[in-house]
Amino acid sequence: MRSILATLLAGLMAASAQQTAPQPKPAAPQNTPQSAPRNTPQQAAPKGPYKFDVTTQLVVVDIFAKDKSGKPIENLKASDFTLTEDGKPQQIKVFEYQRLESNAEPPMPEPALKPRTAEAAPAEAVKALAASVVKPVTARTIAPARQGEIKYRDRRLLVMFFDLIGMPIQDQMRSQTSALKFIKTQMTPSDLMAIMTFSTDLKLVEDFTDDRDQLTKDVKSLVIGEGSDMANTVSDDSSEDTGAAFTQDDTEFNIFNTDRQLAALESAVKMLASLSEKKALVYFASGMSKTGVDNEAQLRATINAAIRSNVAFYPIDARGLMASAPLGDATKGSSGGQGMYSGSSARAASSNFQGQQETLFTLAADTGGKALLDNNDLAMGIVQAQKDISSYYIVGYYSTNAALDGHYRRIKVAINKDVSAKLDYRTGYFASKEFRKFDSSDKERQLQEALMLGDPITDISGVMEVDYFRLARDRYFVPVEVKIPGSELQLARHRGADSTRLDFIGQVKDAKGEIKGNVRDFVEVKLKGDAAARLAERPLAYDTGFTLPPGTYTMKFLTRDNETGKMGTVERTFVIPDLTTDQRLLPISSVVLSNQREALSAAVYTAEKDKKLLASNPLVQDNQKLIPSVTRVFKKAQDMYVYLETYQPQAETTEPIVATVSFYRGKVKAFETDPLVVKEGLNAKSKALPVRFSVPLGKLQPGKYECQVSVLNPSEKKFNFWRASMVVLP
């Protein structure tokens, strides 16, 4: 979902945050003589926090060491290897041996068929409906590894990639059958498999797993026939004679289509880049056509990305062994014109077929893999990838070249021991780049990988508030508010105004870890004059919203400042209760405390406003937004706004309710508002009755309070209350 508002808040952050905020380091006097002794007052170390900047680049190399018979050489030590980068010796700091099994597991037993009774049918239908998963709006990505982490120890990483574009139905069925055969009968205990597909877009169906039942389910769920009508067309002498007076030129479409296929492969290998282990991508396709040299740039980019990510392609021609008739088979019409008599039609068809296989061969040869062509047993291609990734050594070193220039650096490895060994490893890598040198794809990949990391990123701090409001019996609107201290953002001078860009990415997962909602947005902050100067004293607020059923969820939200590249993660677990279960209490929503209302037009940065999202948000009334106080810190001179909703599912007209707001210090009631009677305002669709308070805080002394909101429905004799801590400042 897109953001609905971005507001510069006038309030300060929580008092506790102010008290613990680090003080800036005073600048050293510029007239201090360089020859002054170290213990002079001019050079005394200033009090306050110190910041150390260290740049290191951990380079990981996978080394396959085999003897003359092709068997892995074991029991080597780090001291047995000599490793250089651009001719300079490097000290090995990481050394691991990945011992991989080569014997297949026992075949999977076929599931026994159970008789289905009439009584069990409804229960099974309900269970199947409950187990159904709503697919996320954006594609999932491979779970990345932390820097230097060997995430999958002693495991072989295989990816099955099904390119459905232009693959005929019979080829899709053949690919599916071969994949199922490998999973059921040829997987070893060391194998971890991931599944990807590409038709209209790239989809990660399953992350790396050894669960053969789940993998079987995923492969069987492939939609046979998807993308089969998007094949490249030909306009040479082998083209089908349709009888039309004019034949359109599809050259541009063919170039675009092939570039999309190669770009999908490039995106797939970039997902795998953070994993240090050797990876094999098994690519199912019905060949791949190139249009002269027009696709060479994208082909080179895909191969370079695979080499950088330590991925080898293992293409499989899903057409199998073909013995085509000179004028084509019965799947299409014959060619017309004199070409069918001169032999040029047969030559053109043969040339097209060889070109399609040549592209697959190039992908394999240039990345260290092998292509399976002209073979009906497609599972042999997966087995070939499995055999090629035998036991190997993972060697890591910290490069002595600390420059973040993105340049290519050559690696050379040799064994010191007097053994006859064949070494297979990547011969170089591209160095890391500074954030300011990132292109758009680098920045997007950085966000996705950072969101998937298990550990939080704390360069930018933030706080989050999550509320819920009932829309229907099984649907709740969940507004999410994230606040970021303005002091942690670095504004840049741009066209006479201070500006910066903030990127946001977040996702909501249920208790099972499945993605139920996500957000990807960016905003441009532009401030002038005093507003830019005051930003360091005020936080920025970003909000969005989701529609979710009752349950337990985890919300993870990441912010990045595009001037500095700093990022920050905020994560929170929250519960949306089912307000229809407990009939004894009066159902109420979350209670929002605030000290500010802002017009929707009063935004300090631009963001697309989703009209549907605005209409669902109960905090928006008359083009004004009630800004939740995430920290619940108020000033004595302010008014505190209170908003909540009560629900009357069976009511046709408003049933009056009575509400009060109380403030407690310990067990003593310090203040209570007059009872508020709400007699109208029932929403005919959601059956929600809004309750609004405006409480002046001038009668409260500074300090910490327990704020309690009590709601009573006299006609139904139902009651409910909400309580939370708050702070009043002088």
PECORCOR-V777645 format. One line per field, one symbol per residue. ss: DSSP state (H for helix, E for strand, L for the rest). psi: psi as a letter, one per 40 degrees, with the letter a starting at -180 (. if undefined). burial: # if it has 9 or more other ideal C-beta (glycine too) atoms within 8 Angstrom, else .. A space follows every 50 residues. Layout:
ss: ???
psi: ???
burial: ???
This chain:
ss: LLLLEEEELLLLLLHHHHHHLLLLLLLLLLLLLLLLLLLLHHHLLLLLLL LLLLLLLEEEEEEEEELLLLLELLLLLHHHEEEEELLEELLEEEEEEELL LLLELLLLLLLLLLLLLHHHHHHHHHHHHHHLLLLLLLLLLLLLLLLLLL LLLLLEEEEEEEELLLLLHHHHHHHHHHHHHHHHHLLELLEEEEEEEELL LEEEEEEEELLHHHHHHHHHLLLLLLLLLLLLLLLLLLLLLLLLLLLLLL HHHHHHHHHHHHHHHHHHHHHLLLLLLLEEEEEEELLLLLLLLLLHHHHH HHHHHHHHLLEEEEEEELLLLLLLLLLLLLLLLLLLLLHHHHLHHHHHHH HHHHHHHHHHHHHHHHHLLLLELLLLLLHHHHHHHHHHLLLEEEEEEELL LLLLELLEEEEEEEELLLLLLEEELLLEEELLELHHHLLHHHHHHHHHHH HHLLLLLELLLLEEEELLEEEELLEEEEEEEEEEEHHHLLLEEELLEEEE EEEEEEEEEELLLLEEEEEEEEEEEEELLHHHHHHHHLEEEEEEEEEELL EEEEEEEEEEELLLLLEEEEEEEEEELLLLLLLLLLLELLLEEEEEEEEL LLLLEELLLLHHHHHHLLLEELLEEEEELLLLEEELLLEEEEEEEEELLL LLLLLLEEEEEEEEELLEEEEELLLEEELLLELLLLLEEEEEEEEELLLL LLEEEEEEEEEEELLLLEEEEEEEEEEEEL
psi: iiieihhhidiiiidddddehiiihiiiheehideiideiddeihiiiii hhhhhihhhhhhhhhiadeeiihifiideeihhihfehiihhdhhihhhh iehiiiihihhhhhhhiddeddddddddddeihhiidiiiihhiiihehg dghfihhhhhhhhehehiddddddddddddddddeeiieehhiihiihcd ihhhdhihiehdddddddddehhheheeefiiiifaeeihheeidhhihf dddddddddddddddddddddedehdihihhhhhigihhigbededdddd ddddddddefhhhgihheeahhgiidfiaeeiiiiaaededeeddddddd dddddddddddddddeeeaiihifhegdddddddddddgaiihhhiihhe hehgeeihhhhhhihdigihihhhiheiihiiiideeiaddddddddddd deidiihfdhiiiihhiihhdadehhhghhhhhhhdeeihiihhfeihii hhihhiihiadeeiheiihhiiihhhiibddddedeeiiihhiaiihiii ahihhhhhihhedeeiiihhihhihhiheedhedihhiaihhhiehhiid egheihihhhdddddeheehhffihhhigdefhiideihhhhhihihgde idihhiihiihihihbehhdihiihhhheiehhddefhhihhihhhedeh iiahihhhhhhhgddefiiiiiiiiihhi.
burial: #########.#.#.#.##.............#...#.....##....#.. ......###########....##..#....#.###....#.#.##.##.# .......#............#..#...........#....##.##....# .#..##############..######.###########.##########. .###.#.###.#.###.##..#...###..##....###.#........# ..###.#################.#################...#..##. ###.##############.#......##......#...##....#####. .##.###.######..#.####..#..#########.###.########. #..#....#.#.#.#.....#.#.##..#.#.#....#...##.###### ###...#..#.###.######...############.##.#.....#### ##########....#####.#.#####...##..#..###########.. #############.#######..#.#..#......####.######.#.# ..###.#.##..##.#####...#############...#########.. #..############....#..#..#.#...##...#####.#.#.#..# ....#########....###.#.#.####.
